[in-house]
Amino acid sequence: MRRENSRIVKTTRNVMPAVVSIVLIKPLEDLKKEFATIKGKPKHAKFEIPSEKIDARGMVDVGGGSGFIVDKTGIILTNRHVIEERGVEYAVTTSEGKTYPAKLLARDPVDDVAILKIESDKKLPIINLGDSTKVELGQRVLAFGNALGIFKDTVSMGIISGLSRVVSAHGDSNAPMQEMRGLIQTDAAINPGNSGGPLVTIYGDVIGINAAIVAGAENISFAIPINSAKRDLIDLKKYGHIRRPLFGVRYLMLNRDFKEKMHLPVEYGALVTKEHPMDVAVVSESPAGSADIRENDIILSWNGEKIVQDKSIQDFLENSNVGDRIKLSVLRGEKELQKEIVLTERK
């Protein structure tokens, strides 16, 4: 039988050794205690864990996903939602079947990115990180991971079918919804368990981290642009943690419909407002609070660029750094004010 030696096959051979499976494990006794504190459970509910999920140490598999090694010292990128569970230990299994305990180094407080580390005596395989700003519609891509947590070493192929997508998603049914912006859309098959795996070009450069699917849809999946994770890796190396800038307001993006319904003077900008009655519109000790940004102000521009639906405050923050000095145009009633803020670090 003749062996195929296409570009896709070569890339798969090169990338797969650096793709890992991540498992979250928790002491059985901790799970029993958590079960006992659950309110509103059925009266006769029993605590039951299948024996195959309990290892020799009395640890239980409570979740996981995929990841990939990006540094020979054992640095691994994955999704934040993959490792969100608290009070757990992490185990990483490589494609050759070796399992390592893993340490959580950092969670990105904004993007769905997390960084783990394993220790190995041997040189580990890595994947080259590409540039997600150079991704083009129609470009062929490969998605790697452990589909459904069952089918390890899975690869699927598709194209880039959308750029700069905005979706609301949650890691599980108990997690709050999170708005994810600037995502790469692909029709490459991504399933639960693939989360945290790499989305690569046909030449093997990572352009994204597989992150989300649309329930009930076919061939619509999303990945976090790899440049967000590259920034996190730089922060971790330089500061020992991920640094993300804080502005300090809750807001509603305006458009023509909101202008008409709310009788506003403009159809663009960010209206500073509470999401819920118990919220605050402006965080008091934040850069916005220090600059006297107030509830019902409309922030019109960021360093001279209009704030619009396709480029919100969050999008501007995504491309800003701690310590950046920002000039804002703010509409308060009928008066336009000029404000200047210095972005601080989000805690």
N, C-alpha and C positions, 0 to 999 in steps of 0.2 A: 504493500500500500504506500502510495506517495504521500509525503508529509507536506502540508500547506505551510508556506513560509511567508505569508503576507504581512504587511505592516501591522494589521490588527493583531495577528497572532504574536508577532514579535513584541509588540507593546504589552500584551497580556502577560507574556512570559516575564517581561522586565518589571511590571508593576505588581503583580500578584504576591511575590514574596514579602513585600512591605505592607500589605494589607493585613490587619489583625482583627480578631474577635475580642470584644470587651464584655466581661461578665461582672455584674454586681452581686456580691454575696453578703449575707447578713446572718448573725447568730440566730438559731432557731428560738432560743429563749427570748430574744428581743421581739421577735415576731409574735410570740405568744402573749407578751405583755401588751404589745400594740393592739392585738385582737381584743384583749380584755377591756381596753379603754374605748373601743368603738361604741359610739352612742347610736341608738336606734336600730341596732342589728336584731334580726328575728330572735325570739325568745329561746328557741331550741337550736340556734346556730352552733355548730361545732367547729373548732379549729382543726383543720386537716391540711397537711402538706404531703404530696406524693413522695414516697420514700426515695425515688430516683432523683429528686431535687435536693436531697440532704446528703452532704459529703461526710467523710470520716471524722471531720472536726465538728460536726453539728452545724455546719454553715449551709444556708439555703440560697439557691439562685433566685434572685428577685428581679432580674432585668438585665439589659445590656444592649449592645449594638455593634457597630464597626468603628474602625479607626485606621490610621496609617502612620508609619514611621517616617519622620522627616529629618531626623538627625541621627548620626551613627552612635551618639551617646544614649539613645533610647527615647528621644522626645516623640510623642505621639499626638496627633491632632484628631479630634472627634467633635461631636455636637455637645453643647452644654446639656441639652435635654436628655441625652443618653446617660449621663452620670449625675442627674439632678437629685436622685434619692439620697437622703441624709443617713448617717450612721451605718455606712456600708464599707466593705473592703472592695478593692478592684483587682480583677485578674485579667491578664491579657494573654491570649493564645495566638501564636504566629501561624503562618500557613504551613509550616513544617511540623506543627503539632506540639511545640514546646510552650508551656504555660509559665508566666512570670507574675509575681505580685506587682501591682502598679501603684504609684503615688500620684495623687492629684496635685498638680502644680498651680493651676489657675483656671478660673471660670471668667469668661467675658461677661460683664454685667449688662451689656446691650445686645451684642450679636450672639447667635446660637453656636458658640465656639468654646471648647474646653481643651486644656493641655494636660496630658499625663506623661509619666516617665517610668521606664522599666530599667533595671540594671542587668547587664549581660556581659559575660566574659568574652564573648565573640563579637566580631564586627557585624553590625546589623544592616540589612538592606534598607535603602531609603528611596523615596520618590522625589523627583525634582519639582519644585514649586514654580508654576508659570506666572503669567500676568493676566488677571481677569479683566483688565481694562481693554485688552486686545481681542476679546472674544467676539465672534461675528455670528449673526444669524445664519443658520444653515450649516454651520461647521459641525463636522462629525465628532462625537464624543463617546467615551466608554465610562460606564458606572460600575464600580466595584464594591463588594461588601458581602455580608452574610445574610442572604435573603431569608426573612421570617425567623431569623435566629436558628434555622435548621439547615439550610442549604449553604454551607460554607464555600468560600472561594468562588463566588458567583460573579460573572461579568455580563453586562448587557450593553448594546450599542444603540445609539440614536443620533439626533442632531440637536443643536441649540435652537429651540423653537420660540424663545422670547428672552428679552433682557429687561433689567431694572423693574422686575415685578414686585408688587406689594401684596402680601397675603397676611391674613390673621390665622394663627395656628396655635395649638398647644401640644405639649409632649405626651400627655395622657389625659384621660377624661376628668381627672381631679385637678389638673393644672389650669391656671387662668389663661385666657387668650392673650397672645402676644403678637403685636404687629411686626412683621418682618419685611424689610425694605431692601430694594436693590438686588433682588434674587435673580439667579440664572434659571430660566425655564428650559427643560429638556423633555423629549419624549422617550429617552432611554428608560427602561423599566427599573423603577426604584420601589422597593417594598419595605414594610416594617422589618427592621433588622439591618437594612442597608444604611440606616442613618449613621452618619459619621464617617462613612467610606468616601473615597476620592472620586471625583468626576474629572476625567483626564482627556486631553486631546489624543488624537490617534498616534501622536509621537511620544506620549507618556508624561506630558507636563500637567500637573494638577492645576485646574482652573476653578474648582469649587469643592465644597464639602456637602455631600448628599444630606438633605435636611427635612424635606416635607413632601407629602403627596396630597392630592385632592381626593377626598373620599367620594366614591361614586363616579369618578371621572376615569377616562382611559388615556394613558400616555401623557399625563400632565404631572410633572414632578419638578422640584425646585432644589437648588443648591446655593449655599452661602458662597459668595465670591471669595476666592482664596486670598486676595489682597487684604481682606479684613483679618484673616488669621495670620498673615505675614506681619502685619502691624503688631498683633498681640505677641508674636514670638520675639519681635524686636524689643517691646516693652519688658517682657519677662527677663530677657537677657540683660537689659540695661538697668531696670529698676527692681527686679525681683518679683514684680506683679504686673498685672495689666492696668494701664492708666487710661481711663476714658473721661472726656470732658463733661462737665455739668453746666447746664444753663439754668434750669430751675423753674420752668413754667409748665402748666398743663394748657393745652390749646386745642382749638378746633380750626381745621383748614377751611377757608372760605372759598365759595364759588358763586356763580350767578344766582343759583337757587337760594342759597343761604342769604345772599344780599337782599333778595326780594322778600323772603319769608320773615327775616329779622329786621327789615328796614334799615340796612346798614349803608354807609356811604361808599363802600368799595366792595369789589367782587373777588379780591385776592388778599393774601396775607393770612396771619394766624391770630385768631381771636383768643385772647387769654381768658380761660374759663375753667370752672370745676367740671370734672366728669361726674362726680357724685356729691351729694350735699355734705358728706363728712370730709371730703377732700379740701385741699387748699389750692387756689389757682396759681399762687406764686410762693415758692419756698423761701422763707424769710431770710436765711443766711446764705442763700445762693447768689451767684452773679446777677441774676435777674432781680432778686430782692434788693441787693445792694445798690442797683441802678434805679430803684424806685419804679420798676415795671409793676403795673397794677392790674387787677382783675378788670376785664372789659376793654383793656387796651387792645389795639390791633397792631401787631408787628408786621410792617410792610416790607422791609428789606433787610438783608444781611450783607454787610460790607458792600452796599450799593446794588446788590442783585435782588430782584423781586422774589418774595416767598410765595410760591404757587403750589397747586395740587401736585404737580410732578416733581417739585423740589421743596420739601417741607423743612421745618427747623431740624428735624431728626436727620434729614439728608445732609444739611449743612454741618451738623455736629459730627457726622460720620467722617467728614473730610477735614475736621479741625483737631487741634491738639490742646492739651492742658497748657495754659499760659498764653494762648492766642488772644490778641486784643481785637474785639469785634465792634464795628460801628453799626448801629441799628436805627432805622427810621420807625417811629412809633406814632400811631394815630390815637389821640385821646380826645374823644368828642369831636370837635371840628378843628382841633389844633394838632399839627404834626410836630413831634418832638424828635430831637437827635440824642441818642443815648450811646454810651460807650461802656463796654463790659470787658472783663478779663475772665476767661473760662478757668474754673477751678477743677480739681480732680473729683470725680464721682466716687463716693465711698460705698 
